[in-house]
Structure formats: C-alpha cells, structure tokens
C-alpha cells in the first residue's frame, strides 16, 4: 500500500481508485471518464480525479449508479479462440466478456490474449488489482505452449534467453525450448516476463517460425491446469492473499465466510471446436 493510499483513509478514497475497485474502469480510464463529464458524486459533476468518495456517497457514471466495490475477487478463465479481450469491439467481433458464464460480477482482464490465442486469462472485479498484476516489475512468468510451422533452430531458441530486438523493439529474456517435432511443425514451451503486444508471435516470426497455435498455460503462480475451455473458476480468497500479498479487502460483514475451492462455472455454449492438426489437445500442466 502506498503512502498516498494510507493517507486516503480518513477522507475515503480517490474517486478514480473507487471506480477501479468497483470494476468500472482502470484508474487511467476512470480519469478519462471524469474529464469527459460522465461522473457525478452526490449529484454534483466531478471535475477532478482528486475528489474523494466517502462511505455512503452516491456515485453515478454515465447515468448509472455504481455500487460500492465488493471484496476483491480473481477468476481463472479458459479463453477459447475467436474472442477478443475487450468489453466492446468496434469491428463487431465476439468478445470474452459477452460470452462469460452467467452469474459473474462485472470483470476486467489482467492483460489480454488476442483473437486467435487461447488459454489462461485472469479476470478480476478490481481494476486497481488488474493494473498491479500487469506490471512487468512483478517479474511474473507467463508460460505458453506454442505450435509453430517452420524449421526450428534450437540454438536460436536458447539465445532468446539473452533478449532480442525485433524491428527496433527490445524484448527481455525469453525462455524457449523444443518439446516435439512433427514434420514441418513443432511444439515449443515459451516463458516470458514482460508480455509486450504480440510478443511471442513477433519473436517467433523473427526466427522464421509462423505461430499456428498459442496457448497460455500459466500467469505467475496461477495455472490453466484442467480448467475446461470457456469455464471460469474463482481463486480462493486465502490463496489470493497468500499469492499476492494482499489483505483481499473484505466488506459488508467482513466476508465472514471464505469460499472453499469452488467448482468451475461452465460458460455459455461455445461454437463446436474445429478439427485440429496433430498435437496436444490439452495443454500440459506447467511447473513454471
């Protein structure tokens, strides 16, 4: 917790942080909403992100009242291919958030997976937590199973551990190893800590390899495991505190009950999976 956050206590909390914890938007996007004149507090237009919200205050965004933030919650979600990780897509493509299982709170994603990528996506109702978990300074390893087409040079893969610059963009150390060859295709295990935009695809292309399937199997201490495609499972509050070093803020009756490890929540029916080429159909559990 920062000194600024500690200082907020007696006065409540800054409205941008309040909106982030309520899952409305990240702090930065909340500041944009304020600048656009879409936020009201106690019936008055909010003009500064330094405005403080006290318990019991009424906050309205774009004409809709915002409920006080619930306790911090985090979910593991198995993203299928064919969905973009946004709440709205200008191109009209199906989104992750429109196809989540029923009964979940409003959530934001921790990072993204692009349209054709699949696997583990972390979701939370706390925008401030999402921002924290995305920071490269966490040093969390993101691990992937990657199917590529082309001739794999194992020495070139090993050299990625020293970092690589592609088209003027410097990428940090990448762990990459060959798991299996199948003619002109191969399966790799790739681990990275920065997660820049389309990093795996761009680096593989730099090595002359075309990515034909990309599955994220781990994000820091959280694993995809055997979670079914399209399903979501909440991370136990105790695990959340242990793994993230958070108090996992509790509200209401101080969340007297902590849920035991819940059963996965099945998603809405998804499109039947297309026939796949030879290769692992269920990602292996990673130790990373």
Residue pairs with C-beta under 8 A, 6 or more apart in sequence:
5 13
5 17
8 14
8 17
8 52
11 52
11 54
12 18
12 52
12 53
12 54
12 55
12 57
13 21
13 52
13 53
14 49
14 50
14 51
14 52
14 53
15 30
15 34
15 39
15 41
15 46
15 49
15 51
15 52
15 53
15 59
16 27
16 30
16 31
16 34
16 49
17 27
17 128
18 53
18 59
18 69
19 25
19 27
19 30
19 33
19 39
19 59
19 61
19 66
19 127
20 26
20 27
20 30
20 126
20 127
20 128
20 131
21 69
21 72
21 126
21 127
21 128
21 249
22 59
22 66
22 67
22 68
22 69
22 125
22 127
23 69
23 105
23 106
23 107
23 108
23 124
23 125
23 126
23 127
24 30
24 33
24 61
24 66
24 106
24 127
25 32
25 33
25 108
25 127
26 108
26 127
26 128
26 130
26 131
27 127
27 128
27 131
30 39
30 49
30 127
31 49
33 39
33 61
33 62
34 46
34 47
34 48
34 49
34 51
37 45
38 61
38 62
39 45
39 46
39 59
39 60
39 61
40 46
40 59
40 60
40 61
41 51
41 53
41 57
41 58
41 59
41 60
42 57
42 58
43 58
53 59
55 68
58 65
59 65
59 66
60 66
68 251
69 125
69 126
69 249
69 251
70 105
70 125
70 251
71 237
71 248
71 249
71 250
71 251
71 252
71 255
72 124
72 125
72 126
72 129
72 240
72 246
72 248
72 249
73 105
73 124
73 125
73 126
73 234
73 235
74 122
74 123
74 124
74 129
74 234
74 235
74 240
75 104
75 107
75 122
75 123
75 124
75 232
75 233
75 234
75 235
76 120
76 121
76 122
76 222
76 223
76 224
76 227
76 232
76 233
76 235
77 96
77 100
77 120
77 121
77 122
77 123
77 227
77 231
77 232
77 233
78 118
78 119
78 120
78 121
78 224
78 227
78 228
78 229
78 230
78 231
78 232
79 85
79 96
79 113
79 117
79 118
79 119
79 120
79 121
80 118
80 229
80 230
80 270
80 273
81 115
81 116
81 117
81 118
82 94
82 115
82 116
82 271
83 93
83 94
83 95
83 96
83 99
83 115
84 93
84 94
84 95
84 96
84 114
84 115
85 95
85 96
85 109
85 112
85 113
85 114
85 121
86 95
86 96
86 97
86 112
87 95
87 97
88 95
89 95
93 115
96 109
96 121
97 107
99 230
99 267
99 268
99 270
100 107
100 123
100 232
100 267
100 268
101 230
101 231
101 232
101 265
101 266
101 267
101 268
102 265
102 268
103 265
104 123
104 232
104 265
105 125
106 125
107 123
107 124
107 125
108 123
108 124
108 125
108 127
108 130
109 121
109 122
109 123
109 130
110 121
110 122
110 123
110 124
110 129
110 130
110 133
110 134
110 219
111 121
111 122
111 133
111 134
111 142
111 195
111 219
112 121
113 119
113 121
113 216
114 198
116 214
117 214
117 215
117 216
118 213
118 214
118 215
118 216
118 229
119 144
119 145
119 214
119 215
119 216
119 217
119 224
119 283
120 216
120 217
120 218
120 219
120 222
120 223
120 224
120 227
121 216
122 130
122 133
122 219
122 222
123 232
124 130
124 133
129 244
129 246
132 138
133 140
133 220
133 244
134 195
136 172
136 193
136 194
136 195
138 220
139 193
140 193
140 219
140 220
140 221
141 175
141 191
141 192
141 193
141 218
141 220
141 288
142 191
142 192
142 193
142 195
142 216
142 218
142 219
142 220
143 189
143 190
143 191
143 216
143 217
143 218
143 286
143 288
144 189
144 190
144 191
144 200
144 214
144 215
144 216
144 217
145 179
145 187
145 188
145 189
145 190
145 213
145 214
145 215
145 217
145 280
145 283
145 284
146 187
146 188
146 189
146 190
146 200
146 204
146 211
146 213
146 214
146 215
147 185
147 186
147 187
147 188
147 211
147 212
147 213
147 214
147 277
147 279
148 185
148 186
148 187
148 188
148 204
148 209
148 210
148 211
148 212
149 184
149 185
149 209
149 210
149 212
150 184
150 207
150 208
150 209
150 210
151 184
151 208
152 178
152 181
152 186
152 188
152 209
153 207
154 177
154 178
156 207
157 176
157 177
157 178
157 188
157 207
158 176
158 177
160 173
160 174
160 175
160 176
160 203
161 173
161 174
161 175
161 176
162 173
163 170
163 171
163 172
163 173
163 174
164 170
164 171
164 174
164 203
164 206
165 171
166 202
166 203
166 205
166 206
167 202
169 196
169 202
171 192
171 194
171 196
171 199
171 203
172 192
172 193
172 194
173 192
173 193
174 190
174 191
174 192
174 199
174 203
175 189
175 190
175 191
175 192
175 288
176 188
176 189
176 190
176 191
177 188
177 189
178 186
178 187
178 188
179 186
179 187
179 188
179 189
180 186
180 187
180 279
182 278
182 279
185 212
185 277
185 278
185 279
187 279
187 280
189 286
190 200
191 288
192 199
192 200
200 211
200 214
201 211
201 214
204 210
204 211
205 211
212 277
213 276
213 279
215 224
215 283
216 224
217 223
217 224
217 283
217 284
217 285
217 286
218 224
218 286
218 288
220 243
221 243
222 235
222 243
223 285
223 286
224 283
225 285
226 282
226 285
227 233
227 264
228 264
228 266
229 270
229 273
230 266
230 267
230 268
230 270
231 264
231 265
231 266
231 267
232 264
232 265
232 267
233 262
233 263
233 264
233 265
234 259
234 262
235 243
236 258
236 259
236 260
236 261
236 262
237 248
237 255
237 258
237 259
238 258
240 246
240 248
241 247
241 248
